[in-house]
Amino acid sequence: MSILKKFPKLHTCHRILKESPLYNNFRIIKHLRKFYRYHNQTDYYHTKFGWTLFDKDNFLKNNLHRIEEIKNILADERSKMIYQGMINLRQTRNAKDYPFHFVKEYQYFLKKMKFTKDEVFIDCGASGITIDTFIKHCPRYKQILAFEPVLKDYERLVVRHGGNPKITLLNKGVYDSECELSFFENKIIDNALHSDSIEIKTQTIDNLELKKVTFIKMDVEGAELQALKGAENTIIRDKPKLAICIYHSCEDMVKIPEYIHNIVPEYKLFIRQYHFVGDTVLYAMI
């Protein structure tokens, strides 16, 4: 048994430290060095994590006009610089295109965000750390709903937060319909592709029938666009703060900002980067 498992409080401190701005800056520097050495020659991240970094099918190259339109609606110059840099990196494989910057905030919690005692937070792809960080930012919240489809991760959430009456834990994924999907290594797959896949149940946010939602975070391994479509009515009605991962594919880098802007044009959109190539997060706020 490792020392972190033996001492749960130490394990919690370790996890929180790993999500801290200081550690994120360290990770960026470390991965920048690795990328220069060998990652830029192969789609290493596709092999290791199951998501495609590089623009193999020329999707970005063929949609430069859409990329320029997205840049024009981003709310600050930092977002435009980060977005263009990550688009360039995915096309050139050149680490020099990485929009290096220091992270001064926790992932999913843009400093511009304001929280009140009436916050209803939906955490899609919950690790537990995001819940802890949200409570740190907003200790007098109203309600948290956390979705985690993988049973072992869900069980860890139950141990960590199951005793809190203000937190509802759901062993489901979020999607654009209520159905069952095949899941393998945190990815939705064709069930014929792998014999070790598991079946997960999905839920739409719109069908939760909540009176008001104030904040939605999504890191759902490439199913973000479908999950957003299943929350469209809620987003249009409540205009909650959004923190949505867009790094799982080149298509997501374009389609997700477009979709959010189209359904709520009043949103101000920001983009921040929390890892060398992964963890590109799109924020939307009124």
N, C-alpha and C positions, 0 to 999 in steps of 0.2 A: 504494500500500500504506500502510495506517495505521500509526502508530508502535506501536500495541499488537500488530499482527500481525508487525511487523518484529522486535520484541523479545519473545519468548515469555515470559520471566520477568516482564517488566513486565505482560504480559497476565494472567498468573496472579495477580499481586499486585492488579491492578485488579479481577478477578473476586472474589477473596477479600474485598476491601474492600467490594464491592457487597453481599456477603452478611453483612457485619458488623452488630452491633447498632447502632452509631453511624449507619451509612448507612440502616438500616431506619427509625430514628427520623426522619431527614431526609426519607425518602420519605413517611412518614405525614403530616408537616406539609405537604409540597408538594402531595400529593393532596387533603388536606383543603381547601386553598385553591381548587384546581381544581373540586372538587365543589361548593363554595359558588357558584362562578361559573356553571357550566353543566351539569355531569355529572348533577346531581340531576333535571334536567328530561327526560332521555332515558335509555334503557338503553344508555348509552355503552359499558359494559363488555361487554355482549352483542355489540354491533356490532364492537368492536375485538378482543376476545379470544375470542369465541365461547361464553362462559358467561353465564348469566342471573343478575344481581344481584337484581333486583326481583321481588316476589311478584305477578307479573301474573295468575296463575291462582288466587290466594288460597289456595295450599296451606298457608302458614303460618297464615293467619287461621283456616282450617278445622281446624287441628290444634294449637290452643293447649294442649289438655290433654296432648298428647304432649310438647310443648316444656317444659311445667311439670314433667313427670315426669323428663325429661332433666336439667333444672336441679337437681332434687333429688338426683340421683345423682352430680353433679360433685363433685370432691374438695376444691375450695377456693373461697373467695368470689371470688377474681379470675376464675376460670373462669366462674362464674355471671354475673358482671358483664359479661364479654366476650361470652359467649354471648347473653344477653338483649339487649345493645346491638346486636349484629350482626343478630339477629332483628328488632329494632325498625327498624333502618336499612333492611333489605330491604323492610319494609312501608311506612314513612313517606316514604322518600327524603329524609329530613331529616338533614343532616350533624351536627346537634346530638345525634343519638342515638348517634353513633359513640362507643364506649367507649374514649376516648383513654387510652393508657398508654405508658410508655417501655419499649422492648424492651431487656432486659439479657442476652440470650442469643442464640446462633445459631439460625436457623430449623431445625427438626427435632431440636434438641438441648436439651431442657428441662433446666434446671439440676439438677433432682431425679434425673436419670438417672445410674446408676452403670454403669461399664464394667469388664470384666475381660479377662484375656489370652485367654479362651476365646470371645470374641465372634465370632459368625457373622452378618454384616450383609447383608441383601438390600435393595438400592437399586432401587426400581421407578420408572422415569422418571428415569434417572441423567443428571446434567449434568456430572459430574466434580467440581464444587464440593462436593457433599455427601460424596463419597468423601474429598476432601482434609480436610474438616472432621471427618469421622469418625476419620480417621487421627490428626488433631491431638488429638482427645479420647481416642483409644485406640490408641497407637502399637504396642502388642503384641497386636493382634487376631489371630484365627485364620484367618478367611476372609471375603472379600467377593464377592458375586454382584451384578452390575449389569445391569439390563434397560434397553435403549433401542431402540425399534422403528424410529426414523427413521434411515436409513442415514448421512446426513451427520453427524448427532450421534453416532451409534455410531462412525464413523470417527475423530472427534475424541477419543472415549474411548480408542480403540485407541492413538492417538498419545500420549495422556497417561498411560495406565495399562496398556497392553498388555504391557509388559515385566515386570510384577510377577507372580510365580508364585502369589501368594496372592489375586489378583484374577481372577475369571472374568467376562468380558464377553459378554453375550448380545444379539444383534440381534433381539429379540423384545419383544412386549408381554406383560403379565400379565393374565389373565382367568379366568373360571370354567370354561373348557374350552380344549382345544387345537384351534385352528381358524385360518382366515384371515379377516381383517376389512379393510374399506376404511377408509383413513385419509386425511384432508385437513386441512392446517393444524393438526396435532396433535390432531385430533378423529376419533373413530370415527363414520362416517356411513353412510347407505344408499348403496351403490355406484352407484345410479342418479342420485344428486343432483349429482355433479360428475365431469366427464370427466378431471380432473387428479388424481383420488385415486390413492393407492398401496395395494397389498396388503401387509399385515403379518401375520406369524405370531405366534401367542400361545402362552403356556405357563402352566400352573397351578403355583403354588408347591408344592402337595401332591405333584405328580408329580416334583419334583426329587429326592425320596427322600434328603433330608439327615437325618443322625442327630439334629442339634439346631440350631435357629435361635434367636438371642437378640435380634435387632432387625430390624424391617421398617419401611421408610419407603416411602410411596406418594404420588406426585403424578403421576397418570396421566390427567389431563385429563377427569375425569368418569366414568372406568371403575373408580373405587376400590371401589365396593360389589361389582361383579362380581369384581374381583381378590381382595377379601377372601373371597368365597365359594369361590374357587379355592384359598385358603390355610386354610380353616376347620379341617381336621384338624391341620395344623401348629400353628395358633394354640392350639387346645384342648390339644394334647399338650405343647407347649413353653412356652406363655404368654410369648412374646417381648415385649420393649418394642415399642410401635407408635407411629409418627408418621404420621398419615393426613390428607391434605387433604380438607376437607369443604365448600369454598367454591364448587365448580363449579356447584351448583344449590341451590335452596331445599330440594328433597327430600333432598339429601345432608346438609344441616344437621340433619335429623331422623333419617333412616333409618340413617345410618352409626353414630352413637352408640348407637342402639337395637340394631342388629345386634351390635356388639361386646359390649355389656353382656349381651345374651341368650346368647351362646355362651360367654363367660367372665365370670360375674357378679362374680368376685373382683377383676377389674381396677379400679384407681383411674383415673378419667378426668379429664383436664385439657384446657383449651382455651386457646390463645394466638393472638394476631393479629399478623402481621408485615408487613402492607401496609394501605393505607387500607381497601380492600374485599376484595382477594384474600388468599390465603395465610392463611386460617383453618385452623389445624392442631389436630387432636384427638390427644392423647397417651393411651396406655393402658399402665399398668405395674402389676405386682404389688408 
